Amino acid sequence: MTETLACDRPCLQVDLEAMAHNWRTVCGAFRGGRTGAVLKNDAYGLGVATVAPWLLRWGCQDFWVAHSAEALALRALLPQRSVRIFVLNGLGGLAPEYFSQHGLVPVLAGPHELPVLRGYGRRHGAPLPVALHLDTGLTRLGFRSTELPALQLGSPVWDDIKPLVWVTHLGRFSDPAAPECLRQRTEFAHWTAQLPQAECSIATSSSVFADPAWHFDHARVGSAIFGVHTTPDRQQPLRPVASLYAPVLRVAQVPAGTEIGYAGSYRTPRACRVATVALGYGDGLPFSLVNRGALYFGERPAAIVGGLRWEWSVSMSVIFR
């Protein structure tokens, strides 16, 4: 079972059976309470409109996105208020009423977001459901250790917000066994023990396959659902979900010494056939693959050749070995 995403030139094919396998595998590995799907950046480029309804059908009730526009688009796809949609960028300058109106949960990014929430509980008769970042070492978003007193039990902040999830993120997420990650886990457990009760979330795509001591109450899983192995030294039981196809625009027979690409960045060492494929940097092809990577024509590899790092192209060339 596959679903094809329409594109002008390249075609991305999504294998829903593989994605369902990955979702079941993640849920089976996690020993905590709830498993949420991270769908930021249009579900990692696979298309949130394609992915989200299937995840809901498979039992997912928690979704994590980056910003409010993504959250609003996802809410339009999943209007059920039993579905929780968490916004990782926090309030992002928006009024708290925006989140309550659309049934979204901001993940507060730090103490600077608390003043705008002051008085919300009094105005609406109930506090706003939120999640809160705790910065245990990534130094990106969240409350730091010196800022925890504002969140202690009895603080007036709880008149205006209701904590659903405490969130932290590992600085070395692909290596949960690293000493720095172990320190983060210890601090997270110590901090949350002093704070109002809520779900605790530290596990992501890598640590969900690690020792259950990492699991806590809630896993936020993105790349693993889509078949990306995030722990290089440990093979994960995941299947690839996406396949990218592109049509061949031209095939030419060229002699040895033919320049290919801008400024002749590749010169053919011998006579060969060169195909121009309708796929380029503007479609997301990494610059680093030029003169290094390969495409496949069936089972046959063809090297990607030509191109410059600072040039843009609507197509690329591949050479048959």
Salt bridges, closest charged atoms under 4 A:
ASP62 OD2 - ARG34 NE 2.65
ASP62 OD1 - ARG84 NE 2.74
ASP62 OD2 - HIS218 ND1 3.84
GLU70 OE2 - HIS67 NE2 3.81
GLU97 OE2 - ARG123 NH2 3.02
GLU97 OE2 - HIS124 NE2 2.78
ASP135 OD2 - ARG144 NE 3.94
GLU180 OE2 - ARG172 NH2 3.73
GLU187 OE2 - ARG183 NH1 3.35
GLU199 OE2 - ARG84 NH2 3.16
GLU199 OE1 - HIS218 ND1 3.01
GLU259 OE2 - ARG267 NH2 2.99
